[in-house]
Amino acid sequence: MSAPLRVLVVGLGVSGDAVLRWAHTRGHSVTVVDDRPDAVTPERRAAADALGVAIEATPTGAAAVARCADLDLLVPSPGVPEGHPLLQAALRAGVPRRSEVDLAAEVLGAAGRPLIAVTGTNGKTTVTELTVAMCRASGLDAIAAGNIGAPLLDEAARDSARLVVAEVSSFQLALTTDAFRPRAAAILNLADDHLDWHRTFDAYARAKARIFRAQGADDLLVFNADDAVVAGLAAEAPGRAVAFTVADGAAAGYRVLVGATGAVLVAADGRELVAVDALAASAPHDLANALAAAALAIEVGATPAGVAAALQAYEKGAHRVQPVGEVDGVRFVDDSKATNVHAALAAIRGFDRAVLIAGGRNKGLDLSPLRTGVDHLVAVVAIGDAAPEVAAAFAGAVPVTVATSMAEAVRAAHGYARPGDVVLLSPACASFDWYGSYAERGDDFAREVERLTGAKRQEREA
């Protein structure tokens, strides 16, 4: 066993909690600092206390430099920005900085357990879930971990041989080392996101590209040929690379083939996987996600039959273009998980006539490209801190109303809509102005739709 390390965890969230267990099991000396120690949940504080781990307020300035003088490893939580005083102090002091997923990849590698990793601006959760489902439908033992399921480090610690499919973010990838070597990895797409953290799009893209940096010649990168930035990064991959594409007439990679009997998803070698008509969702981004997952799953032994079965049975999770009700012939759709422009535009373009509810806390993004979806919109209701930016994006193009609550937003959107239209909550922003998560925001939207349904019923019965 290696010598004990002096470990500092920055931020006691889900991943920090997992790092504590990892460090304790290996006999390392570990301390936690948090920018808001008073906000640490009672459960996590109790867990730290049980391990004898102290939780301190984050030092700054000279104190941060002094804190790094006797460290062997610093592990920040994913949301801790690169410019954080402790991360910068550790960098200057030459203290290794590693993310929780990097530590987990090392543990998995030592155990000989295969790792599949999925990243991208949008679609990560769907592709991760689909890949696991395709593997299981093919008789392979697989589990999702990372940003969905258990923390990757907790899963890595289990005595198991099962395949791990991990959804990983740019935050986590930014602090990976050569230990992070997935057998198969995917970059789904890249668009402006988290620029409040990465500062520039190039820095964001480079963080995503770390998903393949340590791969070997026999490892696989699955990449989106329809995304010029992704395709450019894929050219730097040290291992094998296979494309997926939904472009018309594509002749290579995982693709859509249109024949006499209709459109079919096919593998890179031409094997047919599933008819598009058999899928519950077949918008371009849905097909792209299906192809990416198929490429990953088949690489580790899934069968075409297993891929087809999983795709036909798959249902999207909550808050991802999810119908939540209908009032007076107007459908209400919750896409609260769309926290950037790229995701919101994908949803907008899936409907002929929609009233858009958008806004929240902007993550440093330019919201003006939302205007490119105006041909699909009847009106816009702007919400949250970014309401002025949303309103400016659509000024002069469609009617815009600013709402100060979700109840007000739902009623205003319904007022614009006519039977056959859709009211779409696709915010293009984070939720942290009004809500604790995108799920809370979507749930509130659904509640207000239900209240509107009841109010309209009472009006008709009066």
C-alpha positions as CSV (number, residue, x, y, z in Angstrom):
1,M,0.0,0.0,0.0
2,S,1.3,3.5,-0.9
3,A,2.2,5.9,1.9
4,P,-0.6,7.9,3.4
5,L,-1.4,11.2,1.7
6,R,-2.3,14.6,3.2
7,V,-5.5,15.4,1.3
8,L,-7.6,18.6,1.2
9,V,-11.1,18.4,-0.2
10,V,-12.6,21.7,-1.3
11,G,-16.4,21.8,-1.0
12,L,-18.3,19.0,0.7
13,G,-20.9,18.1,-1.9
14,V,-21.8,14.7,-3.4
15,S,-18.3,14.1,-4.9
16,G,-16.5,15.5,-1.9
17,D,-18.4,13.1,0.3
18,A,-17.2,10.2,-1.8
19,V,-13.6,11.5,-1.6
20,L,-13.8,11.4,2.2
21,R,-14.8,7.7,2.1
22,W,-12.0,6.9,-0.4
23,A,-9.4,8.7,1.7
24,H,-10.5,7.1,4.9
25,T,-10.4,3.6,3.4
26,R,-6.8,4.1,2.3
27,G,-5.6,5.6,5.5
28,H,-5.0,9.1,4.1
29,S,-5.2,12.2,6.3
30,V,-8.0,14.3,5.0
31,T,-9.5,17.7,5.8
32,V,-12.4,19.6,4.2
33,V,-12.7,23.3,3.6
34,D,-15.9,24.8,2.3
35,D,-16.8,28.4,1.3
36,R,-20.0,28.1,3.3
37,P,-19.4,25.5,6.1
38,D,-22.7,26.6,7.7
39,A,-24.5,25.4,4.5
40,V,-23.1,21.8,4.6
41,T,-26.0,19.4,5.1
42,P,-26.5,17.8,8.5
43,E,-26.1,14.4,6.8
44,R,-22.8,15.2,5.3
45,R,-21.5,16.9,8.4
46,A,-22.5,13.8,10.4
47,A,-20.7,11.5,7.9
48,A,-17.5,13.7,8.2
49,D,-17.7,13.7,12.0
50,A,-18.0,9.9,12.0
51,L,-14.8,9.7,10.0
52,G,-13.1,12.2,12.2
53,V,-12.8,14.7,9.4
54,A,-12.8,18.4,10.3
55,I,-14.7,20.9,8.2
56,E,-13.1,24.4,8.0
57,A,-13.9,27.7,6.4
58,T,-12.0,28.2,3.2
59,P,-8.8,30.2,3.8
60,T,-7.9,33.0,1.4
61,G,-4.8,35.1,0.7
62,A,-1.7,34.2,2.7
63,A,-3.7,31.7,4.7
64,A,-4.5,29.8,1.5
65,V,-0.9,29.7,0.5
66,A,0.1,28.4,4.0
67,R,-2.7,25.8,3.8
68,C,-1.1,24.3,0.7
69,A,2.4,24.1,2.1
70,D,1.9,20.7,3.6
71,L,-0.5,19.0,1.2
72,D,0.0,16.0,-1.1
73,L,-3.3,16.3,-3.0
74,L,-6.1,18.8,-3.4
75,V,-9.5,17.5,-4.7
76,P,-12.1,20.2,-5.5
77,S,-15.8,19.6,-5.9
78,P,-16.9,20.0,-9.5
79,G,-18.4,23.5,-9.1
80,V,-15.3,25.0,-7.6
81,P,-13.9,27.4,-10.3
82,E,-10.4,27.3,-11.6
83,G,-9.8,30.8,-10.2
84,H,-10.7,29.8,-6.6
85,P,-8.0,31.0,-4.2
86,L,-7.1,27.5,-2.9
87,L,-6.9,26.0,-6.4
88,Q,-4.6,28.8,-7.5
89,A,-2.5,28.5,-4.3
90,A,-2.2,24.8,-4.9
91,L,-1.1,25.4,-8.5
92,R,1.6,27.8,-7.5
93,A,2.8,25.4,-4.8
94,G,3.0,22.5,-7.1
95,V,0.3,20.5,-5.2
96,P,-1.4,17.9,-7.5
97,R,-5.0,18.8,-8.2
98,R,-7.3,16.0,-9.2
99,S,-11.0,15.6,-9.6
100,E,-13.1,12.8,-8.0
101,V,-13.6,11.1,-11.4
102,D,-9.9,11.0,-12.0
103,L,-9.3,9.2,-8.7
104,A,-12.1,6.8,-9.6
105,A,-10.7,6.1,-13.0
106,E,-7.4,5.1,-11.3
107,V,-9.3,2.7,-9.0
108,L,-11.3,1.2,-11.8
109,G,-8.1,0.8,-13.9
110,A,-6.3,-1.0,-11.1
111,A,-9.3,-3.4,-10.7
112,G,-9.4,-4.0,-14.5
113,R,-12.9,-2.7,-14.8
114,P,-13.8,-1.1,-18.1
115,L,-14.9,2.5,-18.1
116,I,-17.0,4.3,-20.7
117,A,-17.2,8.1,-20.4
118,V,-19.7,10.5,-22.0
119,T,-19.4,14.3,-22.2
120,G,-20.8,17.1,-24.3
121,T,-22.9,20.2,-23.8
122,N,-26.2,18.4,-24.2
123,G,-27.5,14.9,-24.2
124,K,-25.0,13.4,-21.7
125,T,-27.6,11.9,-19.4
126,T,-29.6,10.4,-22.3
127,V,-26.6,8.8,-23.9
128,T,-25.3,7.4,-20.6
129,E,-28.7,5.9,-19.8
130,L,-29.1,4.5,-23.3
131,T,-25.6,3.0,-23.4
132,V,-26.3,1.2,-20.1
133,A,-29.7,0.0,-21.4
134,M,-28.2,-1.3,-24.6
135,C,-25.5,-3.2,-22.7
136,R,-28.1,-4.7,-20.3
137,A,-30.4,-5.7,-23.2
138,S,-27.4,-7.5,-24.7
139,G,-26.7,-9.5,-21.5
140,L,-23.8,-7.3,-20.3
141,D,-23.6,-6.2,-16.6
142,A,-23.4,-2.4,-16.8
143,I,-24.2,0.5,-14.5
144,A,-24.4,4.3,-14.8
145,A,-22.3,6.4,-12.4
146,G,-20.8,9.8,-12.2
147,N,-23.2,12.7,-12.6
148,I,-26.1,10.2,-12.6
149,G,-26.3,7.3,-10.2
150,A,-23.7,6.9,-7.5
151,P,-20.5,9.0,-7.5
152,L,-17.9,7.4,-9.7
153,L,-15.5,6.9,-6.8
154,D,-18.2,5.0,-4.8
155,E,-18.9,2.7,-7.7
156,A,-15.2,2.1,-8.3
157,A,-14.8,1.0,-4.7
158,R,-17.3,-1.8,-5.0
159,D,-16.1,-5.4,-5.4
160,S,-17.6,-5.9,-8.9
161,A,-16.5,-6.5,-12.4
162,R,-19.4,-4.7,-14.1
163,L,-18.9,-2.2,-16.8
164,V,-19.2,1.5,-15.7
165,V,-20.7,4.2,-18.0
166,A,-20.0,7.6,-16.6
167,E,-21.5,11.0,-17.4
168,V,-18.7,13.5,-16.9
169,S,-18.7,17.3,-17.0
170,S,-16.2,19.8,-18.1
171,F,-15.6,20.7,-14.5
172,Q,-14.6,17.2,-13.6
173,L,-12.5,16.7,-16.8
174,A,-10.5,19.9,-16.3
175,L,-8.6,18.3,-13.4
176,T,-7.9,14.8,-14.8
177,T,-4.6,13.1,-15.3
178,D,-3.3,10.2,-17.4
179,A,-5.2,8.0,-14.9
180,F,-8.4,9.0,-16.7
181,R,-8.3,6.5,-19.6
182,P,-11.8,5.3,-20.7
183,R,-11.9,2.3,-23.0
184,A,-14.5,4.2,-25.0
185,A,-15.4,7.9,-24.8
186,A,-17.9,10.2,-26.5
187,I,-18.0,13.9,-27.2
188,L,-21.6,14.6,-28.2
189,N,-21.6,18.3,-29.1
190,L,-20.1,21.6,-28.0
191,A,-21.8,25.0,-27.6
192,D,-21.4,27.9,-25.3
193,D,-22.0,26.8,-21.7
194,H,-20.5,27.3,-18.2
195,L,-18.6,30.4,-19.5
196,D,-18.9,31.8,-16.0
197,W,-16.6,29.0,-14.9
198,H,-14.3,28.5,-17.9
199,R,-14.3,32.1,-19.1
200,T,-13.7,31.2,-22.8
201,F,-15.3,28.7,-25.1
202,D,-11.8,27.4,-26.1
203,A,-11.0,26.6,-22.4
204,Y,-14.4,24.9,-22.1
205,A,-13.7,22.8,-25.3
206,R,-10.2,21.9,-24.2
207,A,-11.6,20.7,-20.8
208,K,-14.1,18.5,-22.7
209,A,-11.3,17.1,-24.9
210,R,-9.5,15.7,-21.8
211,I,-11.9,12.9,-22.0
212,F,-9.7,11.3,-24.7
213,R,-6.2,12.7,-23.9
214,A,-4.9,9.6,-22.1
215,Q,-6.5,7.0,-24.3
216,G,-4.3,4.5,-26.0
217,A,-4.1,3.3,-29.6
218,D,-6.8,0.6,-28.9
219,D,-9.3,2.8,-27.2
220,L,-12.2,4.4,-29.0
221,L,-13.5,8.0,-29.3
222,V,-17.1,8.4,-30.5
223,F,-17.6,11.9,-32.0
224,N,-20.2,14.0,-33.6
225,A,-19.2,14.6,-37.3
226,D,-22.0,17.2,-37.6
227,D,-20.3,19.5,-35.0
228,A,-17.3,21.2,-36.5
229,V,-15.6,21.9,-33.2
230,V,-16.0,18.3,-32.0
231,A,-14.8,16.9,-35.3
232,G,-11.7,19.2,-35.0
233,L,-10.9,17.9,-31.6
234,A,-11.5,14.3,-32.6
235,A,-8.7,14.7,-35.2
236,E,-6.3,14.9,-32.2
237,A,-7.5,11.7,-30.6
238,P,-4.6,9.2,-29.9
239,G,-6.8,6.2,-30.4
240,R,-9.4,5.0,-32.8
241,A,-12.2,7.4,-33.7
242,V,-15.7,6.7,-35.1
243,A,-18.2,9.3,-36.1
244,F,-21.9,9.5,-35.7
245,T,-24.0,11.8,-37.9
246,V,-27.6,12.6,-38.8
247,A,-26.6,14.5,-42.0
248,D,-28.6,13.5,-45.1
249,G,-26.8,11.1,-47.3
250,A,-23.9,10.3,-44.9
251,A,-22.0,7.3,-46.1
252,A,-19.7,6.7,-43.1
253,G,-19.9,6.3,-39.4
254,Y,-23.0,5.5,-37.3
255,R,-25.7,7.2,-39.4
256,V,-29.3,7.3,-40.7
257,L,-29.9,5.3,-43.9
258,V,-33.0,6.1,-45.9
259,G,-34.2,3.2,-48.1
260,A,-37.3,1.9,-49.8
261,T,-38.9,0.9,-46.4
262,G,-38.0,4.1,-44.6
263,A,-35.2,5.5,-42.4
264,V,-33.0,3.1,-40.4
265,L,-30.2,3.7,-37.9
266,V,-27.1,1.8,-39.0
267,A,-23.7,1.0,-37.5
268,A,-20.4,2.1,-39.0
269,D,-20.1,-1.3,-40.7
270,G,-23.6,-1.0,-42.3
271,R,-25.4,-3.3,-40.0
272,E,-29.0,-2.2,-39.5
273,L,-29.9,-1.3,-35.9
274,V,-33.5,-0.1,-35.7
275,A,-36.1,1.6,-37.9
276,V,-36.6,5.3,-37.0
277,D,-40.4,4.7,-37.1
278,A,-40.0,2.3,-34.2
279,L,-38.5,5.0,-31.9
280,A,-40.6,7.0,-29.5
281,A,-38.6,10.1,-30.2
282,S,-37.0,10.9,-33.5
283,A,-36.0,14.5,-33.6
284,P,-32.5,15.0,-35.0
285,H,-31.0,15.3,-31.5
286,D,-32.8,12.1,-30.4
287,L,-31.3,10.2,-33.4
288,A,-27.9,11.7,-32.7
289,N,-28.1,10.5,-29.1
290,A,-29.2,7.0,-30.2
291,L,-26.3,6.7,-32.6
292,A,-23.7,7.8,-30.1
293,A,-24.9,5.4,-27.5
294,A,-25.0,2.6,-30.0
295,A,-21.4,3.2,-31.0
296,L,-20.3,3.1,-27.4
297,A,-22.4,0.0,-26.5
298,I,-21.4,-2.0,-29.6
299,E,-17.7,-1.3,-28.8
300,V,-18.0,-3.1,-25.5
301,G,-20.0,-6.1,-26.8
302,A,-23.6,-5.0,-27.2
303,T,-25.6,-6.6,-30.0
304,P,-27.7,-4.9,-32.7
305,A,-30.7,-6.7,-31.2
306,G,-29.9,-5.3,-27.8
307,V,-29.4,-1.9,-29.2
308,A,-32.8,-2.0,-30.9
309,A,-34.6,-3.4,-27.9
310,A,-33.2,-0.6,-25.6
311,L,-34.0,2.2,-28.1
312,Q,-37.6,1.0,-28.5
313,A,-38.1,0.7,-24.8
314,Y,-36.4,4.0,-23.7
315,E,-38.4,6.8,-22.2
316,K,-36.9,10.2,-21.6
317,G,-36.4,11.3,-18.0
318,A,-38.3,14.0,-16.3
319,H,-37.8,17.7,-17.4
320,R,-36.5,16.8,-20.9
321,V,-39.2,17.8,-23.4
322,Q,-41.8,16.1,-21.1
323,P,-45.5,16.8,-21.6
324,V,-47.1,17.8,-18.3
325,G,-50.6,18.8,-19.2
326,E,-53.1,20.2,-21.7
327,V,-55.4,23.2,-21.2
328,D,-58.0,24.3,-23.8
329,G,-56.2,22.3,-26.5
330,V,-52.8,23.9,-25.6
331,R,-50.1,21.4,-24.6
332,F,-47.6,22.3,-21.9
333,V,-44.1,20.8,-22.2
334,D,-41.4,20.8,-19.5
335,D,-37.9,21.1,-20.8
336,S,-36.4,22.6,-17.7
337,K,-33.2,20.7,-18.1
338,A,-32.3,22.9,-21.1
339,T,-30.0,25.2,-19.3
340,N,-28.1,26.6,-22.3
341,V,-29.0,28.1,-25.7
342,H,-28.0,25.0,-27.7
343,A,-30.5,22.8,-25.7
344,A,-33.3,25.3,-25.8
345,L,-33.0,25.7,-29.6
346,A,-33.1,22.0,-30.1
347,A,-36.4,21.9,-28.2
348,I,-37.9,25.0,-29.9
349,R,-37.2,23.6,-33.4
350,G,-39.1,20.5,-32.5
351,F,-42.4,22.3,-32.5
352,D,-44.2,24.3,-35.3
353,R,-45.9,26.8,-33.0
354,A,-44.8,27.3,-29.4
355,V,-44.9,29.9,-26.7
356,L,-41.5,29.9,-25.1
357,I,-40.9,30.4,-21.4
358,A,-37.2,31.2,-21.0
359,G,-34.8,32.8,-18.5
360,G,-33.3,32.2,-15.1
361,R,-29.7,32.7,-14.0
362,N,-27.5,33.2,-17.1
363,K,-24.1,31.3,-17.0
364,G,-22.2,34.0,-18.9
365,L,-23.8,33.0,-22.2
366,D,-24.9,35.1,-25.2
367,L,-28.7,34.6,-25.3
368,S,-29.2,36.4,-28.6
369,P,-28.9,33.2,-30.8
370,L,-32.2,32.1,-29.3
371,R,-33.7,34.5,-31.9
372,T,-32.8,32.0,-34.7
373,G,-35.7,29.8,-33.5
374,V,-38.2,32.6,-33.9
375,D,-39.9,31.0,-36.9
376,H,-41.2,28.3,-34.5
377,L,-42.5,30.8,-31.9
378,V,-45.8,32.6,-31.3
379,A,-44.6,34.6,-28.3
380,V,-42.0,34.6,-25.5
381,V,-42.5,34.9,-21.7
382,A,-39.2,35.9,-20.0
383,I,-38.5,34.9,-16.4
384,G,-35.8,35.2,-13.7
385,D,-32.7,37.3,-13.5
386,A,-32.0,37.0,-17.2
387,A,-35.5,38.2,-18.2
388,P,-34.1,41.4,-19.7
389,E,-31.6,39.5,-21.8
390,V,-34.3,37.1,-23.1
391,A,-36.6,40.0,-23.9
392,A,-33.8,41.7,-25.8
393,A,-33.1,38.6,-27.8
394,F,-36.7,38.6,-29.2
395,A,-37.4,42.3,-29.3
396,G,-39.3,43.2,-32.4
397,A,-39.6,39.6,-33.6
398,V,-42.5,38.2,-31.5
399,P,-44.5,39.5,-28.5
400,V,-42.6,39.3,-25.2
401,T,-44.0,39.4,-21.7
402,V,-41.8,39.5,-18.5
403,A,-43.2,37.5,-15.7
404,T,-42.2,37.7,-12.0
405,S,-43.3,34.2,-11.0
406,M,-43.9,30.8,-12.6
407,A,-47.6,31.2,-12.0
408,E,-47.6,34.5,-13.9
409,A,-45.5,33.0,-16.6
410,V,-47.8,30.0,-17.2
411,R,-50.9,32.2,-17.4
412,A,-49.3,34.7,-19.7
413,A,-48.1,31.9,-22.0
414,H,-51.5,30.3,-22.1
415,G,-53.0,33.7,-23.0
416,Y,-50.8,33.9,-26.1
417,A,-51.5,30.3,-27.2
418,R,-54.3,28.9,-29.3
419,P,-55.5,25.3,-29.6
420,G,-52.8,23.2,-31.2
421,D,-50.0,25.3,-29.9
422,V,-47.4,24.3,-27.3
423,V,-46.3,26.2,-24.2
424,L,-42.6,25.2,-23.8
425,L,-40.5,25.8,-20.7
426,S,-37.0,25.7,-22.2
427,P,-35.1,28.3,-20.1
428,A,-31.6,28.4,-21.7
429,C,-30.4,29.4,-18.3
430,A,-29.6,27.8,-14.9
431,S,-32.3,27.7,-12.2
432,F,-30.5,29.1,-9.3
433,D,-32.2,32.5,-9.1
434,W,-35.7,31.2,-8.2
435,Y,-35.0,27.5,-7.6
436,G,-32.5,25.1,-6.2
437,S,-32.3,23.0,-9.3
438,Y,-33.8,22.6,-12.8
439,A,-36.0,19.8,-11.4
440,E,-37.5,22.2,-8.8
441,R,-38.2,24.6,-11.7
442,G,-39.8,21.9,-13.8
443,D,-41.9,20.7,-10.9
444,D,-43.2,24.2,-10.2
445,F,-44.1,24.6,-13.9
446,A,-46.1,21.4,-13.7
447,R,-47.9,22.5,-10.5
448,E,-48.9,25.8,-12.1
449,V,-50.2,24.0,-15.2
450,E,-52.2,21.8,-12.9
451,R,-53.6,24.8,-11.1
452,L,-54.5,26.5,-14.4
453,T,-56.3,23.3,-15.5
454,G,-58.3,23.4,-12.3
455,A,-59.1,27.1,-12.6
456,K,-60.3,26.6,-16.2
457,R,-62.5,23.7,-15.1
458,Q,-64.1,25.8,-12.5
459,E,-64.7,28.6,-15.0
460,R,-66.5,26.2,-17.3
461,E,-68.6,24.8,-14.5
462,A,-69.6,28.2,-13.1
